[in-house]
Every structure is written in structure tokens, then in C-alpha cells.
Amino acid sequence: MHHYDVIVVGLGTAGSATCMTLAQRGVSVLGIDAFHPPHPLGSHHGESRSVRRAYLEGTAYLPMALRAWDLWRKLEKDAGERLLVTTPNLTIGPPEGPAVSGFLASAQAGAISHDLLTAAEIRRRWPPLSPPIQFSAGLEKEAGIVFPETCIRVFLAMAETAGARLQVDERVAGWTATSGGVEVRTSLGRYTAGRLLIAAGSYAGRLLGVAGAMLTPKRVPVHWVTPPDTAAYQLGQFPVNFWQVPMAETAGTRNEYREFYSLPAIKSGGRVKAAFHNQLADGDTDNPSPAVSTAEQTAMRAMLERFLPTLSHRPMTSDTCMYTLTPDDHFVLGPLPHNENVFTVALAGHGFKFAPVLGETLADLLEGLIPTIDVGFFSPQRFVRRG
Ligand SMILES: Cc1cc2nc3c(=O)[nH]c(=O)nc-3n(C[C@H](O)[C@H](O)[C@H](O)COP(=O)(O)OP(=O)(O)OC[C@H]3O[C@@H](n4cnc5c(N)ncnc54)[C@H](O)[C@@H]3O)c2cc1C
């Protein structure tokens, strides 16, 4: 049985980037995926992912957000591929709401170039956007969009070039701790390693044993809307726009805010992508239910009617993607409680933008190094019940 320094389960967003970084450092690494990434059965498909640095989810993400931007640019150079296109990014909602105030706190803490715009200014600059007068928006002037399928192809190609062994269409069934590390059982064989990273996204729960209880897969309907004309909705013209709408604006919901976003059409003649970000149904990775119902489309059309009215009656098709939520909506990243050789990562529905820095940070942890960026805040230990 071949022994590796590290086995990585899952060659999606976090796993592919980690394999690349480990292999480039000369670590012997085996990466295994149940499917053939990039693929539409996890969390990384769908043409575009927004990248921002004024991180409304908390200033704890700032060092990672800043480093990720630099690493995306470096990766582009190394790969000779266009991966990150800059675009303005708007966080829209009531000025006192957590999104706009979180945006401002991060923008100020990170000295990130930004403006605070009124609803009237937003409407004037981007006519498809129609915020109510009491809303404002944090504008991150230089944010971006990355192309997830291309990025994962690049991570995997660079990992292989650097010497990683990558096996696809091979499902990991389980693992056991051994005296020297771990033994991993798959649909095709058994492998041993000093350390294991479980980067299986929305499927990770079942591989984590009791620790899997901290993860909840969520099914995300994604709507693709044909805009009335291409220019105003295309990357370069149309900003990434994230909306946090108070409950009173969407009667009948239980959460305090409903959140949704839309992203520009990537190519000429392309479609705008729109999805809700919270109040999502639980996902079932055994029965993924990719069909999106008319009711789910109607819910999105109602949101568009209010806030992007020129899109609300346009042709729409829909598919689904998966989030892996944690109890506090923050990442999980680090060694499992009670097993220092087994690490995991879960990205709570907002992790793609960090892929290269996750690769770097997880590689540090798997090599037993102290990561340059402090990720203690994301440790799985925070969900361990204290007796
Ligand atoms: C609709 C949508 C929009 C999003 N928009 C953004 C955005 O704009 N910006 C942003 O930063 N983030 C965004 N995200 C979140 C981001 O895409 C995810 O956080 C990220 O892709 C998760 O990466 P992952 O590595 O955990 O999972 P994945 O990329 O899904 O990788 C997990 C891999 O594990 C494999 N696997 C699972 N089980 C096994 C097994 N038993 N054996 C072997 N392999 C296995 C799977 O096949 C898969 O390839 C979005 C997500 C969705 C769904």
C-alpha cells in the first residue's frame, strides 16, 4: 500500500488548491474525488464567483481576503490564464443593517477603496438597480469575479505538474486513525498517509463522524435570467449586487433579513445569475433534487420585481448548487477535535473567493507549520460541547 504525506478527500475548491500548494512544496500528496472536478454536483459550478475584500461577514476574514486577491493575481501569471476580472461590488440594504454596516467596518479596517452611496446615486449609476429610498449601498470599487470551473482546472493541472497524484471517480468510503496517521478506504482501494484533509464540501458530514453534526448542506436554486439588452447587464457594466432586505419588505418570512444577489452576464449574450443567500432549504446529497420549482422561480421573480424590475419578466432557467452551512455561518477550518492528524474545511456558502489562500493555509496546517494568517477563529473546536 502506497504511503503519502497527505491525502486530500475532495478535489473541488479547497481540495484542489491545497493539493496544488502541497505538491509545489514537495509534499507527497494523493487527492481523491468521487466525481471528476470541475462538476455540477458540489458547490463550485456556475460560471462566476464574486471576490471582495471589504468583507461584511466580519473583519476576521480581512487578512485572508487581502492575501487571496494577491494569490489570484499570482496564479493568473503562473498559469497564463485569465482568472479574475475586476468589477465594482455593491452591498445594498438599510444603512443600519448588518450587511452595509459590516461592509463599512471591514472597508475601513482594511483601508479598502470604497464609497457609501444613496439609493438615488445607485439608481443613477446603474439604472437596472432600483433600491428604495431608505436603502444605501457600500461600493467596493475594485472587487472582482473569478471563473470557478477554470480556476479548479488550473489548480488541478498545476497540482499534477508539481507531482500530486490525483484520482477521480473514486469515492472515499471512510477512514481510520492508525499509529502513523490515517488509513483511507475508497471504492477502489486503501491508502495510508501521515495526515488527512477532508475537503468534501456538502458531502463532508458523513466522513466526519460526530463532528459532521456541525455541517448542514443547503440546496441553492440558481436562476439564469436573459436580460432585455446585453450591454447594461454585462461584466464591466453591471456590478455584482448583494441585497439585504428587512423582513417587512418580504412579508411572511421568519428571518430578520432576506438576502439575495445578482451577478453580471459573463459573456456577450450571456445571462444574469440570481440566487437567494439565506433561508435556504436543507440539501440532501444522496437525492440532490436539481429540479427547481415554479414556486422557487416565482419567489425570485418577486424579488426582481421590487429591486431589479427590468429582469422580473424576462426568460429564466434554473438549476441548483450546494452550500455547506455551519452553526454560526463562519468557516470551519482546522484539525478535528480529538484527532490532530485529520483536518477539515467547510466554507459556509461564501468560500470560493478564498481558494488560493485556503490552499496555502491548509497546506501550512497539514505540514505542521503555524499559518501566516491566524485562522484560530475558524477552528472546529468552537463547536465541541463542553461538559
Ligand atoms: C450558487 C452559489 C453561489 C456562490 N457564490 C459565491 C461567490 O460569489 N463567492 C464566493 O466566494 N463563494 C461563493 N459560493 C460558495 C463557494 O462556491 C463554496 O463555498 C465553495 O465552492 C465550497 O468549496 P468546497 O471545496 O468546500 O466544496 P466543492 O468545491 O464542492 O468540493 C468538494 C468536493 O468533494 C468531493 N467529494 C465529496 N464527497 C466525496 C467522497 N466521499 N469521496 C471523494 N470525494 C468526495 C466532491 O465531488 C467535490 O468535488 C457560492 C456557492 C453557490 C452554491
The ligand as an SDF file (V2000), in Angstrom:
LIG
                    3D

 53 58  0  0  0  0  0  0  0  0999 V2000
  -24.8790   29.2640   -6.0890 C   0  0  0  0  0  0  0  0  0  0  0  0
  -23.6100   29.5210   -5.3490 C   0  0  0  0  0  0  0  0  0  0  0  0
  -23.0030   30.7630   -5.4660 C   0  0  0  0  0  0  0  0  0  0  0  0
  -21.8370   31.0370   -4.7640 C   0  0  0  0  0  0  0  0  0  0  0  0
  -21.2560   32.2630   -4.9290 N   0  0  0  0  0  0  0  0  0  0  0  0
  -20.0930   32.5210   -4.3050 C   0  0  0  0  0  0  0  0  0  0  0  0
  -19.4260   33.7490   -4.5650 C   0  0  0  0  0  0  0  0  0  0  0  0
  -19.8900   34.5910   -5.3440 O   0  0  0  0  0  0  0  0  0  0  0  0
  -18.2300   33.9630   -3.9390 N   0  0  0  0  0  0  0  0  0  0  0  0
  -17.6840   33.0370   -3.0810 C   0  0  0  0  0  0  0  0  0  0  0  0
  -16.6100   33.2970   -2.5430 O   0  0  0  0  0  0  0  0  0  0  0  0
  -18.3070   31.8650   -2.8360 N   0  0  0  0  0  0  0  0  0  0  0  0
  -19.4760   31.5790   -3.4170 C   0  0  0  0  0  0  0  0  0  0  0  0
  -20.1110   30.3870   -3.2190 N   0  0  0  0  0  0  0  0  0  0  0  0
  -19.5440   29.4290   -2.2310 C   0  0  0  0  0  0  0  0  0  0  0  0
  -18.3960   28.6200   -2.7860 C   0  0  0  0  0  0  0  0  0  0  0  0
  -18.6280   28.2390   -4.1310 O   0  0  0  0  0  0  0  0  0  0  0  0
  -18.2300   27.4060   -1.8800 C   0  0  0  0  0  0  0  0  0  0  0  0
  -18.0060   27.8800   -0.5520 O   0  0  0  0  0  0  0  0  0  0  0  0
  -17.0560   26.5470   -2.2980 C   0  0  0  0  0  0  0  0  0  0  0  0
  -17.1190   26.1940   -3.6610 O   0  0  0  0  0  0  0  0  0  0  0  0
  -17.0320   25.2790   -1.4370 C   0  0  0  0  0  0  0  0  0  0  0  0
  -15.8620   24.5550   -1.7490 O   0  0  0  0  0  0  0  0  0  0  0  0
  -15.5940   23.1100   -1.1750 P   0  0  0  0  0  0  0  0  0  0  0  0
  -14.1990   22.7600   -1.5390 O   0  0  0  0  0  0  0  0  0  0  0  0
  -15.9830   23.0490    0.2610 O   0  0  0  0  0  0  0  0  0  0  0  0
  -16.6490   22.1640   -1.9300 O   0  0  0  0  0  0  0  0  0  0  0  0
  -16.6280   21.6190   -3.5100 P   0  0  0  0  0  0  0  0  0  0  0  0
  -15.9870   22.6390   -4.3390 O   0  0  0  0  0  0  0  0  0  0  0  0
  -17.9890   21.1960   -3.7500 O   0  0  0  0  0  0  0  0  0  0  0  0
  -15.6500   20.3850   -3.3900 O   0  0  0  0  0  0  0  0  0  0  0  0
  -15.9750   19.2130   -2.6640 C   0  0  0  0  0  0  0  0  0  0  0  0
  -15.5060   18.0190   -3.4970 C   0  0  0  0  0  0  0  0  0  0  0  0
  -15.5410   16.8610   -2.6750 O   0  0  0  0  0  0  0  0  0  0  0  0
  -15.8960   15.7700   -3.4770 C   0  0  0  0  0  0  0  0  0  0  0  0
  -16.3940   14.6820   -2.6270 N   0  0  0  0  0  0  0  0  0  0  0  0
  -17.4910   14.6900   -1.8580 C   0  0  0  0  0  0  0  0  0  0  0  0
  -17.6240   13.5240   -1.1910 N   0  0  0  0  0  0  0  0  0  0  0  0
  -16.5650   12.7670   -1.5470 C   0  0  0  0  0  0  0  0  0  0  0  0
  -16.1490   11.4550   -1.2000 C   0  0  0  0  0  0  0  0  0  0  0  0
  -16.8330   10.6930   -0.3380 N   0  0  0  0  0  0  0  0  0  0  0  0
  -15.0300   10.9730   -1.7700 N   0  0  0  0  0  0  0  0  0  0  0  0
  -14.3080   11.7230   -2.6350 C   0  0  0  0  0  0  0  0  0  0  0  0
  -14.6680   12.9860   -2.9910 N   0  0  0  0  0  0  0  0  0  0  0  0
  -15.7810   13.4920   -2.4580 C   0  0  0  0  0  0  0  0  0  0  0  0
  -16.9470   16.3510   -4.4080 C   0  0  0  0  0  0  0  0  0  0  0  0
  -17.1060   15.5760   -5.5780 O   0  0  0  0  0  0  0  0  0  0  0  0
  -16.3960   17.7380   -4.6890 C   0  0  0  0  0  0  0  0  0  0  0  0
  -15.6460   17.7710   -5.8930 O   0  0  0  0  0  0  0  0  0  0  0  0
  -21.2660   30.0590   -3.9080 C   0  0  0  0  0  0  0  0  0  0  0  0
  -21.8710   28.8080   -3.7960 C   0  0  0  0  0  0  0  0  0  0  0  0
  -23.0160   28.5290   -4.5020 C   0  0  0  0  0  0  0  0  0  0  0  0
  -23.6640   27.1850   -4.3680 C   0  0  0  0  0  0  0  0  0  0  0  0
  1  2  1  0
  2  3  1  0
  2 52  2  0
  3  4  2  0
  4  5  1  0
  4 50  1  0
  5  6  2  0
  6  7  1  0
  6 13  1  0
  7  8  2  0
  7  9  1  0
  9 10  1  0
 10 11  2  0
 10 12  1  0
 12 13  2  0
 13 14  1  0
 14 15  1  0
 14 50  1  0
 15 16  1  0
 16 17  1  0
 16 18  1  0
 18 19  1  0
 18 20  1  0
 20 21  1  0
 20 22  1  0
 22 23  1  0
 23 24  1  0
 24 25  2  0
 24 26  1  0
 24 27  1  0
 27 28  1  0
 28 29  2  0
 28 30  1  0
 28 31  1  0
 31 32  1  0
 32 33  1  0
 33 34  1  0
 33 48  1  0
 34 35  1  0
 35 36  1  0
 35 46  1  0
 36 37  1  0
 36 45  1  0
 37 38  2  0
 38 39  1  0
 39 40  1  0
 39 45  2  0
 40 41  1  0
 40 42  2  0
 42 43  1  0
 43 44  2  0
 44 45  1  0
 46 47  1  0
 46 48  1  0
 48 49  1  0
 50 51  2  0
 51 52  1  0
 52 53  1  0
M  END
$$$$
